């Protein structure tokens, strides 16, 4: 009996050892196979789209396995390839550093996410708030503080001087146009304000705070965040070896710009350095970024959901990426000549980094994350479909300037939503399928922009919500009137152009005298139109708002002169004997001049 028992025990132990060894080895083999599969998918994707890139570095982390791919050129003209020492601008991925810094101070008990931010700001700080309701750090993280946007002083080429973060925030052309918590409108100003609060609470300059509490613990020695890259000489020199390109792969020259509100988009560094940050955020237990693992877990817990749903939208400043796993968060970024994306799935221990030297690039920055994380799959709904026609109308992003001449940009961002087929929608030519009432998805865009959630707001009517901003319903009459005003503006310029040309030709060929007042007014109309075009061009060239002030002042001077001229023309029109044709020209000159003045005033092309 004992003999058989011993034999059985030996067999059992051998079997147990075999089973343990087998089960230990199997996950390692599976992980290696998965890593190889992912690497093959990435490589095939890069080959398929290799003609679409100038230079690129992408990193995929999957359960500790790291896949690092570099393609193309840092400088196409000089054939300088992308290497491990190539630096890329992060753009808005820089904001990740802000939210990590905030959560570090939350962990230390120095910041409460639900407390009025005025508690943390100095008494002499010139705040932009206009509503009684307090703005909290949570509002800043959710981009729901209610601030509008500005397209001036975002990026400046060769700024005349360097300002503190406080000075930049106080001089920003920003207004609070929505009550806190009402509308999601992506805000660089709000994020910059959060970084300034980090300064005030910690007692350290933001650059120094990040260096001591993020870069140093992670040994990120090849990343800078100063607007002039003065905090890292190696990065500044390496940045000189990289050029930026358009989506047509044309050189953007110049392509180095300073970002005065630097915490929101100035970070520049190597892909390997950014990898260190991602690995710290994917860590299972210990991370040098936080004292407690719970803080790291909290960082990626949803804190804002799409209206009326259980679909996440934001987790403490990190945006939700619609994906198969449905728990991917991160951020995308664009600068004047670079694009980037940074997404992590802590549940699956997977992360994706994409850095390119192409402006507004999406083939890789959105395509590779979708390739790794998979497309969003919506759960089945038992609810009946809604009548999609309820969402018909014109919409524009909430993230727009509400004042100043750059608000005219909103005209070109509006989209038309209309019912298509049975109960689906078409928006700007993209087809959206109704998944359940208020939730629509398109296959025509990458996952980042595929999911829309629609709701009704008591004051703002219909609201269409997507990743970075709500889209607000625009009354059709206002849309028509504003576009009609611009059409009349164009007609006025065309009229003045034709009149000046014909009058000049008659003067040369027939010696017919010019009516000086009439000719002068039409010439002024053309000159002020040229000035408006110049303002638009220089704004696109990223000059400072102070540079534009003299040109905006000229528009105001024009309005005064034009209105005085119009009064004189009206008086002369009554007193002079004119033929029907001449009278029409006089009247049209007066009317078109007034139309030009009204447009300049309405769109605030003045200082």
PAVEX-671987 format. One record per residue (C-alpha): residue in three letters; y, z, x. Coordinates in Angstrom, 1 decimal. Example, Ala and Ser with C-alpha at 12.3 -4.5 7.8 and 13.67 -1.06 7.14 Angstrom:
ALA / -4.5 / 7.8 / 12.3
SER / -1.1 / 7.1 / 13.7
// end
This chain:
UNK / 0.0 / 0.0 / 0.0
UNK / 2.4 / 0.9 / 2.8
UNK / 1.4 / -2.2 / 4.7
UNK / 2.3 / -4.5 / 1.7
UNK / 5.5 / -2.5 / 1.2
UNK / 6.6 / -3.0 / 4.8
UNK / 5.7 / -6.7 / 4.6
UNK / 7.7 / -7.0 / 1.4
UNK / 10.7 / -5.2 / 2.9
UNK / 10.7 / -7.5 / 5.9
UNK / 10.7 / -10.5 / 3.7
UNK / 13.3 / -9.1 / 1.5
UNK / 15.6 / -8.2 / 4.5
UNK / 15.2 / -11.7 / 6.0
UNK / 16.0 / -13.2 / 2.6
UNK / 19.0 / -11.0 / 2.2
UNK / 20.3 / -11.9 / 5.7
UNK / 19.8 / -15.5 / 4.9
UNK / 21.6 / -15.2 / 1.6
UNK / 24.6 / -13.3 / 3.2
UNK / 24.9 / -15.8 / 6.0
UNK / 24.7 / -18.7 / 3.6
UNK / 27.3 / -17.3 / 1.3
UNK / 29.6 / -16.5 / 4.1
UNK / 29.3 / -19.9 / 5.6
UNK / 29.6 / -21.8 / 2.3
UNK / 33.3 / -21.0 / 1.5
UNK / 34.3 / -22.0 / 5.1
UNK / 32.6 / -25.3 / 4.7
UNK / 34.2 / -25.9 / 1.3
UNK / 37.6 / -24.9 / 2.6
UNK / 37.2 / -27.4 / 5.5
UNK / 36.1 / -30.1 / 3.1
UNK / 39.1 / -29.4 / 0.8
UNK / 41.4 / -29.4 / 3.8
UNK / 40.0 / -32.8 / 4.9
UNK / 40.3 / -34.1 / 1.4
UNK / 44.0 / -33.0 / 1.1
UNK / 44.8 / -34.4 / 4.5
UNK / 43.2 / -37.8 / 3.6
UNK / 45.3 / -37.9 / 0.3
UNK / 48.5 / -37.1 / 2.2
UNK / 47.7 / -39.7 / 4.9
UNK / 46.9 / -42.4 / 2.3
UNK / 50.1 / -41.6 / 0.4
UNK / 52.2 / -41.8 / 3.5
UNK / 50.7 / -45.2 / 4.4
UNK / 51.2 / -46.5 / 0.9
UNK / 54.9 / -45.6 / 1.1
UNK / 55.6 / -46.0 / 4.8
UNK / 58.2 / -48.7 / 4.2
UNK / 60.2 / -46.2 / 2.0
UNK / 61.0 / -43.8 / 4.8
UNK / 63.2 / -43.6 / 7.9
UNK / 61.8 / -40.3 / 9.2
UNK / 59.7 / -37.6 / 7.6
UNK / 57.9 / -34.3 / 8.4
UNK / 55.6 / -32.8 / 5.8
UNK / 53.5 / -29.7 / 6.0
UNK / 50.8 / -28.7 / 3.5
UNK / 49.3 / -25.2 / 3.7
UNK / 46.1 / -24.6 / 1.8
UNK / 44.3 / -21.2 / 2.2
UNK / 45.5 / -20.9 / 5.7
UNK / 44.7 / -24.4 / 6.7
UNK / 47.8 / -26.3 / 7.9
UNK / 48.2 / -30.0 / 7.7
UNK / 51.2 / -31.3 / 9.6
UNK / 52.3 / -35.0 / 9.3
UNK / 55.3 / -36.7 / 11.0
UNK / 56.3 / -40.2 / 10.4
UNK / 59.1 / -42.6 / 11.3
UNK / 62.2 / -42.2 / 13.3
UNK / 64.9 / -39.5 / 13.6
UNK / 67.1 / -42.4 / 14.8
UNK / 66.0 / -45.8 / 13.8
UNK / 68.6 / -47.7 / 15.8
UNK / 67.6 / -46.0 / 19.1
UNK / 63.9 / -45.8 / 18.2
UNK / 63.8 / -42.0 / 18.5
UNK / 60.7 / -40.8 / 16.7
UNK / 60.3 / -37.7 / 14.6
UNK / 58.7 / -35.0 / 16.7
UNK / 58.1 / -31.3 / 16.4
UNK / 61.6 / -30.7 / 17.8
UNK / 63.3 / -32.9 / 15.2
UNK / 65.7 / -30.9 / 13.0
UNK / 66.3 / -31.7 / 9.4
UNK / 69.0 / -30.4 / 7.0
UNK / 67.5 / -28.3 / 4.2
UNK / 70.2 / -28.9 / 1.7
UNK / 69.8 / -26.6 / -1.3
UNK / 66.4 / -25.3 / 0.0
UNK / 68.8 / -23.1 / 1.9
UNK / 69.3 / -21.1 / -1.3
UNK / 65.8 / -19.7 / -0.8
UNK / 67.2 / -17.5 / 2.0
UNK / 69.8 / -16.1 / -0.4
UNK / 67.2 / -15.0 / -3.0
UNK / 65.0 / -13.5 / -0.3
UNK / 68.0 / -11.6 / 1.1
UNK / 68.8 / -10.3 / -2.4
UNK / 65.2 / -9.2 / -3.1
UNK / 65.2 / -7.4 / 0.3
UNK / 68.2 / -5.4 / -0.8
UNK / 66.7 / -4.8 / -4.3
UNK / 63.7 / -3.4 / -2.5
UNK / 65.9 / -1.0 / -0.6
UNK / 67.7 / 0.1 / -3.8
UNK / 71.0 / -1.4 / -2.8
UNK / 71.2 / -4.1 / -5.5
UNK / 70.2 / -3.8 / -9.1
UNK / 69.6 / -7.2 / -10.7
UNK / 71.0 / -6.1 / -14.1
UNK / 74.2 / -4.5 / -12.9
UNK / 77.6 / -6.1 / -13.2
UNK / 78.3 / -7.9 / -9.9
UNK / 81.8 / -6.6 / -9.9
UNK / 80.2 / -3.3 / -8.8
UNK / 79.3 / -5.0 / -5.5
UNK / 82.5 / -7.0 / -5.0
UNK / 85.7 / -5.7 / -3.3
UNK / 88.6 / -4.8 / -5.6
UNK / 90.8 / -7.5 / -4.1
UNK / 88.3 / -10.3 / -4.6
UNK / 89.7 / -13.0 / -6.9
UNK / 86.9 / -13.5 / -9.4
UNK / 86.4 / -16.6 / -11.6
UNK / 85.0 / -14.7 / -14.5
UNK / 86.7 / -15.2 / -17.9
UNK / 84.4 / -13.5 / -20.4
UNK / 84.1 / -9.9 / -21.4
UNK / 80.4 / -9.9 / -21.0
UNK / 79.4 / -8.9 / -17.4
UNK / 77.8 / -11.3 / -14.9
UNK / 74.7 / -9.9 / -13.2
UNK / 72.7 / -10.9 / -10.2
UNK / 70.0 / -12.0 / -12.6
UNK / 72.5 / -14.5 / -14.1
UNK / 73.3 / -15.8 / -10.6
UNK / 69.6 / -16.2 / -9.9
UNK / 69.1 / -18.0 / -13.2
UNK / 72.2 / -20.2 / -12.9
UNK / 73.3 / -18.8 / -16.3
UNK / 76.6 / -17.1 / -15.2
UNK / 78.5 / -19.8 / -17.1
UNK / 80.4 / -21.4 / -14.1
UNK / 81.2 / -25.1 / -14.1
UNK / 80.9 / -27.3 / -11.1
UNK / 83.2 / -29.0 / -8.6
UNK / 82.8 / -32.2 / -6.5
UNK / 85.5 / -31.3 / -4.1
UNK / 85.2 / -29.2 / -0.9
UNK / 81.4 / -29.3 / -1.2
UNK / 80.9 / -31.2 / 2.1
UNK / 83.8 / -32.0 / 4.5
UNK / 83.8 / -34.2 / 7.5
UNK / 85.6 / -32.5 / 10.4
UNK / 87.3 / -29.6 / 8.5
UNK / 90.6 / -28.6 / 10.1
UNK / 89.6 / -24.9 / 10.2
UNK / 86.8 / -22.6 / 9.5
UNK / 87.1 / -20.1 / 6.6
UNK / 85.2 / -17.0 / 5.7
UNK / 82.8 / -17.1 / 2.8
UNK / 85.2 / -14.9 / 0.8
UNK / 88.1 / -17.4 / 1.3
UNK / 85.9 / -20.3 / 0.3
UNK / 84.8 / -18.6 / -2.9
UNK / 88.3 / -17.6 / -3.8
UNK / 89.7 / -21.0 / -3.3
UNK / 86.9 / -22.9 / -5.1
UNK / 88.0 / -25.0 / -8.0
UNK / 85.6 / -23.3 / -10.4
UNK / 85.9 / -21.8 / -13.9
UNK / 83.7 / -19.8 / -16.1
UNK / 83.3 / -22.0 / -19.2
UNK / 80.2 / -20.4 / -20.9
UNK / 79.4 / -16.8 / -21.8
UNK / 76.9 / -15.3 / -19.3
UNK / 73.3 / -16.0 / -20.3
UNK / 74.1 / -18.9 / -22.8
UNK / 73.5 / -22.0 / -20.7
UNK / 71.6 / -23.0 / -17.6
UNK / 74.0 / -24.9 / -15.4
UNK / 72.9 / -25.2 / -11.7
UNK / 75.7 / -23.6 / -9.7
UNK / 76.4 / -23.7 / -6.0
UNK / 79.3 / -21.3 / -6.6
UNK / 77.1 / -18.8 / -8.3
UNK / 74.6 / -18.9 / -5.4
UNK / 77.4 / -18.6 / -2.9
UNK / 78.7 / -15.6 / -4.7
UNK / 75.2 / -14.0 / -4.5
UNK / 75.3 / -14.6 / -0.7
UNK / 78.7 / -12.9 / -0.5
UNK / 77.3 / -9.9 / -2.4
UNK / 74.6 / -9.7 / 0.3
UNK / 77.4 / -9.6 / 2.9
UNK / 79.3 / -6.8 / 1.0
UNK / 76.2 / -4.7 / 0.3
UNK / 74.6 / -5.0 / 3.8
UNK / 77.9 / -4.8 / 5.7
UNK / 76.8 / -7.8 / 7.8
UNK / 78.2 / -11.4 / 7.9
UNK / 75.7 / -13.5 / 5.9
UNK / 74.7 / -15.5 / 9.0
UNK / 74.0 / -12.3 / 10.9
UNK / 72.1 / -10.8 / 8.0
UNK / 69.7 / -13.8 / 7.7
UNK / 69.3 / -13.9 / 11.5
UNK / 68.3 / -10.2 / 11.7
UNK / 66.3 / -9.9 / 8.5
UNK / 64.6 / -13.3 / 8.1
UNK / 64.8 / -15.5 / 11.2
UNK / 64.2 / -12.7 / 13.8
UNK / 61.1 / -11.1 / 12.1
UNK / 59.6 / -14.6 / 11.5
UNK / 60.5 / -15.9 / 15.0
UNK / 62.5 / -18.8 / 13.5
UNK / 64.3 / -19.7 / 16.7
UNK / 65.0 / -23.3 / 15.8
UNK / 67.0 / -22.9 / 12.6
UNK / 70.7 / -22.5 / 12.1
UNK / 72.8 / -21.8 / 8.9
UNK / 76.4 / -21.7 / 10.1
UNK / 78.4 / -24.6 / 8.7
UNK / 79.1 / -25.9 / 12.2
UNK / 75.7 / -24.8 / 13.5
UNK / 77.5 / -22.4 / 15.8
UNK / 74.8 / -19.8 / 15.4
UNK / 72.2 / -21.8 / 17.3
UNK / 73.2 / -24.1 / 20.2
UNK / 69.8 / -25.6 / 20.5
UNK / 69.9 / -26.7 / 16.9
UNK / 73.4 / -28.1 / 17.2
UNK / 72.3 / -30.3 / 20.2
UNK / 69.1 / -31.4 / 18.4
UNK / 71.1 / -32.3 / 15.3
UNK / 72.9 / -34.9 / 17.5
UNK / 69.6 / -36.7 / 18.0
UNK / 69.1 / -37.3 / 14.3
UNK / 70.7 / -39.9 / 12.0
UNK / 70.8 / -40.0 / 8.2
UNK / 70.0 / -43.0 / 6.0
UNK / 70.5 / -44.2 / 2.4
UNK / 67.5 / -44.9 / 0.1
UNK / 67.9 / -48.6 / 1.2
UNK / 67.4 / -47.2 / 4.8
UNK / 70.9 / -48.1 / 5.8
UNK / 72.6 / -45.9 / 8.4
UNK / 75.1 / -43.4 / 6.9
UNK / 77.9 / -43.1 / 9.3
UNK / 79.2 / -40.5 / 9.8
UNK / 76.4 / -38.3 / 8.4
UNK / 77.2 / -34.9 / 9.7
UNK / 79.4 / -32.9 / 7.3
UNK / 80.3 / -29.2 / 7.2
UNK / 79.5 / -27.3 / 4.0
UNK / 82.3 / -24.6 / 3.6
UNK / 80.1 / -22.6 / 1.1
UNK / 77.4 / -22.7 / 3.8
UNK / 74.8 / -20.3 / 2.3
UNK / 74.0 / -22.8 / -0.5
UNK / 73.1 / -25.8 / 1.7
UNK / 73.8 / -25.5 / 5.5
UNK / 70.4 / -24.5 / 6.9
UNK / 69.1 / -26.9 / 9.5
UNK / 66.0 / -26.6 / 11.5
UNK / 62.5 / -27.9 / 12.5
UNK / 59.7 / -28.2 / 10.0
UNK / 57.6 / -25.8 / 12.1
UNK / 60.3 / -23.1 / 11.7
UNK / 60.3 / -23.7 / 7.9
UNK / 56.5 / -23.4 / 8.0
UNK / 56.9 / -19.9 / 9.3
UNK / 58.9 / -19.0 / 6.2
UNK / 56.4 / -20.5 / 3.9
UNK / 53.5 / -18.7 / 5.5
UNK / 55.4 / -15.4 / 5.1
UNK / 55.8 / -16.1 / 1.4
UNK / 52.1 / -17.1 / 1.0
UNK / 50.9 / -13.9 / 2.8
UNK / 48.3 / -12.0 / 0.8
UNK / 49.0 / -8.5 / 2.2
UNK / 51.6 / -7.9 / 4.9
UNK / 54.7 / -9.9 / 5.4
UNK / 57.6 / -9.0 / 7.7
UNK / 60.1 / -10.0 / 5.0
UNK / 59.4 / -7.1 / 2.7
UNK / 58.1 / -3.5 / 3.1
UNK / 56.0 / -3.7 / -0.1
UNK / 53.7 / -6.5 / -1.2
UNK / 54.8 / -5.8 / -4.8
UNK / 58.3 / -7.1 / -3.9
UNK / 56.8 / -10.4 / -2.6
UNK / 54.7 / -10.7 / -5.8
UNK / 57.8 / -9.9 / -7.9
UNK / 59.7 / -12.7 / -6.2
UNK / 57.4 / -15.3 / -7.8
UNK / 57.1 / -13.7 / -11.2
UNK / 58.8 / -15.7 / -13.9
UNK / 62.2 / -14.2 / -14.9
UNK / 63.5 / -17.0 / -17.2
UNK / 61.5 / -19.0 / -19.7
UNK / 62.3 / -22.2 / -21.5
UNK / 63.9 / -21.4 / -24.9
UNK / 61.4 / -20.3 / -27.5
UNK / 58.4 / -20.9 / -25.2
UNK / 56.1 / -19.1 / -22.7
UNK / 56.7 / -21.9 / -20.2
UNK / 58.4 / -20.5 / -17.0
UNK / 61.6 / -22.0 / -15.8
UNK / 62.9 / -19.8 / -12.9
UNK / 61.4 / -16.9 / -10.9
UNK / 64.2 / -15.0 / -9.1
UNK / 66.1 / -18.2 / -8.1
UNK / 62.9 / -20.2 / -7.4
UNK / 62.5 / -23.1 / -9.9
UNK / 59.2 / -23.7 / -11.7
UNK / 57.5 / -27.0 / -10.8
UNK / 55.4 / -28.3 / -13.8
UNK / 52.0 / -28.7 / -12.3
UNK / 48.2 / -28.5 / -13.0
UNK / 48.0 / -24.9 / -11.8
UNK / 51.2 / -23.9 / -13.7
UNK / 52.3 / -21.3 / -11.2
UNK / 54.2 / -23.3 / -8.6
UNK / 57.8 / -22.3 / -7.6
UNK / 60.3 / -23.5 / -5.1
UNK / 63.4 / -25.6 / -4.5
UNK / 64.5 / -29.1 / -3.7
UNK / 67.5 / -30.0 / -1.6
UNK / 69.9 / -32.9 / -0.8
UNK / 72.8 / -33.2 / 1.6
UNK / 74.9 / -36.2 / 2.6
UNK / 72.0 / -37.8 / 4.5
UNK / 68.9 / -35.6 / 4.1
UNK / 66.4 / -34.6 / 1.3
UNK / 63.9 / -31.8 / 1.2
UNK / 61.5 / -29.8 / -1.0
UNK / 59.8 / -26.5 / -0.6
UNK / 57.1 / -25.3 / -3.1
UNK / 54.5 / -22.6 / -3.1
UNK / 51.6 / -21.5 / -5.3
UNK / 50.9 / -17.9 / -4.4
UNK / 47.9 / -17.8 / -6.7
UNK / 46.1 / -20.6 / -4.9
UNK / 47.7 / -19.8 / -1.5
UNK / 49.0 / -23.4 / -1.2
UNK / 52.4 / -24.6 / -0.1
UNK / 54.2 / -27.9 / 0.5
UNK / 57.2 / -28.7 / 2.7
UNK / 58.8 / -32.1 / 2.8
UNK / 61.8 / -32.9 / 5.0
UNK / 63.4 / -36.4 / 5.3
UNK / 66.5 / -37.9 / 6.8
UNK / 67.2 / -40.0 / 3.7
UNK / 69.8 / -39.2 / 1.1
UNK / 68.6 / -38.6 / -2.5
UNK / 65.0 / -39.3 / -1.5
UNK / 62.3 / -38.6 / -4.2
UNK / 59.2 / -40.7 / -3.3
UNK / 58.1 / -38.0 / -0.8
UNK / 60.1 / -34.9 / -1.8
UNK / 58.7 / -35.0 / -5.4
UNK / 55.7 / -37.3 / -4.9
UNK / 53.9 / -35.2 / -2.3
UNK / 54.2 / -31.9 / -4.2
UNK / 52.8 / -33.6 / -7.3
UNK / 50.0 / -35.0 / -5.2
UNK / 49.0 / -31.6 / -3.9
UNK / 49.6 / -29.4 / -7.0
UNK / 48.6 / -32.0 / -9.6
UNK / 50.3 / -33.1 / -12.8
UNK / 51.3 / -30.7 / -15.5
UNK / 48.7 / -30.3 / -18.3
UNK / 49.9 / -28.8 / -21.5
UNK / 47.6 / -26.5 / -23.5
UNK / 46.6 / -27.6 / -27.0
UNK / 48.9 / -26.7 / -29.9
UNK / 47.8 / -26.1 / -33.5
UNK / 51.4 / -26.6 / -34.7
UNK / 52.3 / -29.7 / -36.7
UNK / 54.6 / -32.2 / -34.9
UNK / 58.3 / -32.1 / -35.7
UNK / 60.6 / -35.0 / -36.8
UNK / 61.8 / -36.1 / -33.4
UNK / 64.9 / -37.8 / -34.9
UNK / 66.5 / -34.3 / -35.1
UNK / 67.2 / -34.7 / -31.3
UNK / 68.9 / -38.1 / -31.6
UNK / 72.3 / -38.2 / -30.0
UNK / 74.4 / -38.3 / -26.8
UNK / 74.0 / -35.5 / -24.3
UNK / 75.6 / -34.6 / -21.0
UNK / 74.6 / -32.0 / -18.3
UNK / 76.1 / -28.5 / -18.6
UNK / 76.5 / -28.7 / -14.8
UNK / 79.8 / -30.6 / -14.7
UNK / 83.4 / -29.9 / -13.8
UNK / 85.3 / -28.8 / -16.9
UNK / 88.7 / -29.5 / -15.4
UNK / 90.3 / -31.6 / -12.6
UNK / 89.8 / -35.3 / -12.1
UNK / 86.2 / -35.1 / -11.1
UNK / 85.3 / -34.2 / -14.7
UNK / 85.4 / -38.0 / -15.4
UNK / 82.1 / -38.1 / -13.5
UNK / 80.4 / -36.7 / -16.6
UNK / 80.9 / -40.0 / -18.4
UNK / 78.4 / -41.6 / -16.1
UNK / 75.8 / -38.8 / -16.5
UNK / 75.5 / -38.9 / -20.3
UNK / 72.3 / -40.1 / -21.8
UNK / 71.2 / -41.3 / -25.2
UNK / 68.2 / -39.7 / -26.9
UNK / 66.6 / -41.5 / -29.8
UNK / 63.3 / -41.3 / -31.8
UNK / 60.7 / -43.8 / -30.7
UNK / 57.4 / -44.8 / -32.3
UNK / 56.2 / -42.0 / -34.6
UNK / 57.6 / -38.6 / -33.4
UNK / 58.3 / -39.3 / -29.8
UNK / 61.6 / -39.9 / -27.9
UNK / 63.2 / -42.3 / -25.6
UNK / 65.8 / -41.0 / -23.2
UNK / 67.7 / -43.4 / -20.9
UNK / 64.8 / -45.8 / -21.1
UNK / 62.1 / -43.1 / -20.3
UNK / 59.4 / -42.5 / -22.9
UNK / 58.8 / -38.8 / -23.8
UNK / 55.7 / -37.8 / -25.7
UNK / 55.8 / -34.8 / -28.1
UNK / 53.4 / -32.1 / -27.0
UNK / 54.4 / -29.7 / -29.7
UNK / 57.6 / -29.1 / -31.6
UNK / 60.5 / -28.9 / -29.1
UNK / 58.3 / -29.7 / -26.1
UNK / 58.2 / -33.2 / -24.7
UNK / 56.7 / -34.8 / -21.5
UNK / 57.1 / -38.1 / -19.8
UNK / 54.8 / -40.0 / -17.4
UNK / 57.7 / -42.1 / -16.2
UNK / 59.1 / -39.4 / -13.7
UNK / 57.6 / -37.1 / -11.1
UNK / 56.3 / -33.7 / -12.3
UNK / 59.6 / -32.1 / -11.3
UNK / 61.5 / -33.9 / -14.0
UNK / 58.6 / -34.6 / -16.5
UNK / 59.0 / -31.6 / -18.9
UNK / 61.8 / -31.1 / -21.4
UNK / 62.2 / -28.3 / -23.9
UNK / 64.6 / -28.7 / -26.7
UNK / 66.3 / -25.9 / -28.8
UNK / 69.1 / -25.3 / -31.2
UNK / 72.1 / -23.1 / -30.1
UNK / 74.3 / -21.4 / -32.7
UNK / 77.5 / -22.7 / -31.0
UNK / 76.5 / -25.6 / -28.9
UNK / 74.2 / -27.4 / -31.5
UNK / 71.2 / -29.1 / -29.9
UNK / 70.4 / -28.3 / -26.3
UNK / 67.9 / -30.3 / -24.1
UNK / 66.6 / -28.2 / -21.2
UNK / 65.1 / -29.6 / -18.0
UNK / 64.5 / -28.2 / -14.5
UNK / 68.0 / -27.6 / -13.2
UNK / 70.4 / -27.8 / -16.1
UNK / 70.7 / -27.8 / -19.9
UNK / 72.0 / -31.0 / -21.5
UNK / 74.5 / -30.3 / -24.3
UNK / 75.1 / -32.4 / -27.4
UNK / 78.1 / -34.6 / -27.2
UNK / 79.8 / -35.6 / -30.5
UNK / 79.6 / -39.4 / -30.9
UNK / 83.3 / -39.7 / -31.7
UNK / 84.3 / -38.0 / -28.5
UNK / 81.9 / -40.2 / -26.5
UNK / 83.4 / -43.4 / -28.1
UNK / 87.0 / -42.2 / -27.7
UNK / 86.6 / -41.3 / -24.0
UNK / 84.9 / -44.6 / -23.1
UNK / 87.3 / -46.5 / -25.3
UNK / 90.2 / -44.9 / -23.4
UNK / 88.7 / -46.1 / -20.1
UNK / 88.2 / -49.6 / -21.5
UNK / 91.9 / -49.7 / -22.6
UNK / 92.8 / -48.4 / -19.1
UNK / 90.9 / -51.3 / -17.5
UNK / 92.6 / -53.7 / -20.0
UNK / 96.0 / -52.3 / -18.9
UNK / 95.3 / -52.9 / -15.3
UNK / 94.0 / -56.4 / -16.0
UNK / 97.2 / -57.2 / -18.0
UNK / 99.4 / -55.9 / -15.2
UNK / 97.5 / -57.8 / -12.6
UNK / 97.8 / -61.1 / -14.5
UNK / 101.4 / -60.5 / -15.3
UNK / 102.4 / -59.8 / -11.6
UNK / 100.5 / -62.8 / -10.3
UNK / 102.0 / -65.2 / -12.9
UNK / 105.5 / -63.8 / -12.5
UNK / 105.2 / -64.1 / -8.7
UNK / 104.0 / -67.7 / -8.9
UNK / 106.8 / -68.6 / -11.3
UNK / 109.3 / -67.1 / -9.0
UNK / 108.1 / -69.1 / -6.0
UNK / 107.5 / -72.4 / -7.7
UNK / 110.1 / -72.6 / -10.5
UNK / 112.7 / -70.2 / -9.0
UNK / 112.6 / -68.5 / -12.4
UNK / 114.3 / -65.1 / -12.1
UNK / 112.2 / -62.0 / -12.5
UNK / 113.0 / -59.2 / -15.0
UNK / 113.1 / -56.5 / -12.4
UNK / 112.3 / -53.6 / -14.7
UNK / 109.4 / -55.3 / -16.3
UNK / 108.0 / -56.6 / -13.1
UNK / 108.5 / -53.2 / -11.4
UNK / 106.6 / -51.4 / -14.1
UNK / 103.6 / -53.7 / -13.9
UNK / 103.6 / -53.5 / -10.2
UNK / 103.7 / -49.7 / -10.4
UNK / 100.7 / -49.8 / -12.7
UNK / 98.7 / -51.7 / -10.1
UNK / 99.8 / -49.4 / -7.3
UNK / 98.8 / -46.3 / -9.2
UNK / 95.5 / -47.8 / -10.0
UNK / 95.0 / -48.4 / -6.3
UNK / 95.9 / -44.8 / -5.7
UNK / 93.3 / -43.6 / -8.2
UNK / 90.6 / -45.8 / -6.5
UNK / 91.7 / -44.3 / -3.2
UNK / 91.3 / -40.8 / -4.6
UNK / 87.8 / -41.7 / -5.9
UNK / 86.8 / -43.2 / -2.5
UNK / 88.0 / -40.3 / -0.4
UNK / 86.3 / -37.8 / -2.8
UNK / 83.0 / -39.7 / -2.2
UNK / 83.8 / -39.5 / 1.5
UNK / 83.8 / -35.7 / 1.3
UNK / 87.4 / -35.0 / 2.2
UNK / 88.9 / -31.6 / 1.3
UNK / 90.8 / -31.1 / -1.9
UNK / 94.0 / -30.3 / 0.1
UNK / 93.8 / -33.8 / 1.6
UNK / 93.9 / -35.2 / -1.9
UNK / 96.8 / -33.2 / -3.1
UNK / 99.6 / -35.7 / -2.0
UNK / 97.8 / -38.6 / -3.7
UNK / 97.3 / -36.6 / -6.9
UNK / 101.0 / -35.6 / -6.7
UNK / 101.9 / -39.3 / -6.6
UNK / 100.1 / -39.8 / -9.9
UNK / 102.4 / -37.1 / -11.4
UNK / 105.5 / -38.8 / -10.0
UNK / 104.2 / -42.1 / -11.5
UNK / 104.0 / -40.6 / -14.9
UNK / 107.6 / -39.4 / -14.8
UNK / 108.9 / -42.8 / -13.6
UNK / 106.7 / -44.7 / -16.0
UNK / 107.8 / -42.8 / -19.0
UNK / 111.5 / -43.2 / -18.0
UNK / 110.9 / -46.9 / -17.4
UNK / 109.2 / -47.2 / -20.8
UNK / 112.2 / -45.7 / -22.6
UNK / 114.6 / -48.1 / -20.8
UNK / 112.3 / -51.1 / -21.7
UNK / 112.2 / -50.0 / -25.3
UNK / 116.0 / -49.8 / -25.5
UNK / 116.4 / -53.2 / -23.8
UNK / 113.7 / -54.7 / -26.1
UNK / 115.9 / -53.9 / -29.1
UNK / 119.1 / -55.2 / -27.5
UNK / 117.8 / -58.4 / -25.9
UNK / 117.1 / -61.7 / -27.6
UNK / 113.6 / -62.5 / -26.7
UNK / 111.1 / -65.2 / -27.8
UNK / 107.9 / -64.1 / -29.6
UNK / 105.8 / -64.5 / -26.4
UNK / 108.3 / -62.5 / -24.3
UNK / 108.5 / -59.8 / -26.8
UNK / 104.7 / -59.4 / -26.9
UNK / 104.7 / -59.1 / -23.1
UNK / 107.4 / -56.4 / -23.2
UNK / 105.6 / -54.5 / -26.0
UNK / 102.2 / -54.8 / -24.2
UNK / 103.7 / -53.5 / -21.0
UNK / 105.1 / -50.4 / -22.7
UNK / 101.9 / -49.8 / -24.6
UNK / 99.6 / -50.3 / -21.6
UNK / 101.8 / -48.1 / -19.4
UNK / 101.5 / -45.2 / -22.0
UNK / 97.7 / -45.8 / -22.0
UNK / 97.7 / -45.4 / -18.3
UNK / 99.7 / -42.2 / -18.4
UNK / 97.5 / -40.7 / -21.2
UNK / 94.4 / -41.4 / -19.2
UNK / 95.8 / -39.9 / -16.0
UNK / 96.8 / -36.8 / -18.0
UNK / 93.5 / -36.6 / -20.0
UNK / 91.3 / -36.9 / -16.9
UNK / 93.7 / -34.7 / -14.9
UNK / 94.2 / -37.1 / -12.0
UNK / 97.2 / -35.1 / -10.9
UNK / 98.1 / -32.0 / -9.0
// end
